[in-house]
């Protein structure tokens, strides 16, 4: 009788575990690298992103989502830890946030939370963009060793349009297997075609549309014969009303030519390259989502598509990221979940909110540390639900950008300021910080600037003009490269 009772209890236990696994949703996160709002917000209509357009018809599109740092390493550190950069000290690329004396060395990342909560965890591609301690990946993912890849392939010097191989633009005629994004997408598709007895967490990190602008030739062919004008957010003399420290974050467009005509010709080639690599990234993303939709897991899987930071394509006389303005802070964020009714969401959310959202939505065991983001699950059922009224982005100690959805307030280490009203000035052309009638708005947003900022873990700013600037020089040192460069 005892043996029979033990057998029954064991079977009941197995049934309960199976039932719980069936109820808990699978998770697919696809993170793109340096993708701005060209496709997600229809900012640049010439870009061709058919899979992203399809997802917009199926998902919540958070058009006011932001990153918590406008470059890869600290943005990902914040997203994966659920902690702000001013809490961790991870502000810059080249920092080492997951090792050494960093608090993140002993902070549970959300892949670890999934793993500890009984999920099958799998990842490929660009993940943290920084090294982790030996053995830590095994605590996060079941598919060790993980193939990550890198930014290549790089084009020959004759295709460089700026300083170095990352500025290359070339339609690639080599095999598709030259691109890690394709190799990793193939592996993700295979994972979704396999049988899984437990709920799974799948993270697919792309390296595109980040530079170099190399992509299979067929994606450049999509734009054959097209003219690429500067984005509508570009304005001559745009930096005339911003503080010195703001200008120091900009390397200008003069690196692309000696005359205005030469610069514009080069920028057109760069935008063509950015559009081609965006289409390439879209295709890879789409293949993985299509594989999910053809699988038996589609009805019970939440899909999250985001970038790690925003990107300038000439706005603010800037190419790339690493500023405090909207184009660096905004990141596409689309979330599709079972029963989702597509909607444009105007809440001011951030990538930092993904961790608490997944903990609640997937019924995960809570991590030991307090998460600084806020769960977005309530928005899933009510797109107008009350939510945190602001989003915060920092870059280096003392560089802070706050948005409440209408206004963006920026403060620099020397206390100089910028303020923009996006209802009348969406491209942030007119700095109204000095207008007396804006003092009330400024005071409200100033209260959201962190009172204390943890000492920087070091790293480098994205350009070198500020090498002699005392505020930037404090962190101007080369750090560990990690999973790649930039």
C-alpha angles and dihedrals in degrees: 000000000000092000090049091050091050090050092051092048091049091051091048090050091051091047092051091049090049092047092049091049090051092051096048112085125238117239129220116184119184114187119190123201120240095343113156131188098288091114106011094058099022087244093147109029095193094068112099113219106149096166092051090049090052092049090052087062091054105037147052107269110207099202093178098050118133140191118237092229125024096230135062109257101046093037091055092043089056094045095048094044101037089229130118120245091244087060096049103030091234102133106136145045112260092041120125102226101164100049142041117027095341116125088228089071086077098029118105112240119212094252086059089049091053091047093050090047093061101264125140102240126204134171141172135174131017108002120149096354086218136078124266130201119278111277096018096104087058088059089054109036138033095207101074128190092049117204107223107169123191147243097291160137094088123197127235119273093262088069095053112115097182139006112334141339094307088069093061121124118193140147102235118227097179123099121297088242088073087079120076090206090064094044090050094045089053089053092048091051090051090050091053091049092055126086116259124192095189131051109269139217112206122187118189113184118193126205094209149119081028116106140305092072095221119135136150109292094247090070092054088047089063087071100041112148095005124133116225115208123190114277116269089251092068118105131173111241092016093147096055094099101039127096124263093254090055091054089048089064090060124078089190125223094273090100086074099060148341097243132043090245092053091047092052092049091051094045090052089056090048093051090049088052092047091050092048093050090045089055089047091052090046091054093051092046090048094051091057094047091047089052089052092049091053092049129085088248098067096094093055104039131100113213121205122186120183144141125236094235142343130267141221119222096186099314111132086016086283135127117202125002140289101107134110095240130105096263092060096039100047118086129181111251122180123171125190120183135170109292092012118166108206115245142156107244120208098187117123100243131158140205086256087071094063095079097055090040092057093044090056099036095047095037092236126174105267115251119246094248128069112257115228096204127078129241114253094199093108089058089057089070098029117030090193095050118139111267140164106305098223146034125218131212125180133184117185122339110312099012106113135167122186128184129186092188094268106043130040115204120191127190126187129204092262090055094251113143149205129198129185133184107215094195090069101016111036093163094053096238098144120057105207097176092114095053110110093216088063095060093098092052091047094050091051093051095039088064088063094057108105112261091207128032122193116240111273121262086217130241133137139288117241095253136029106228091101096056092119095038107109092217094053097035092067089076101026100120134108115260134190114300098221115179096356144321132299 
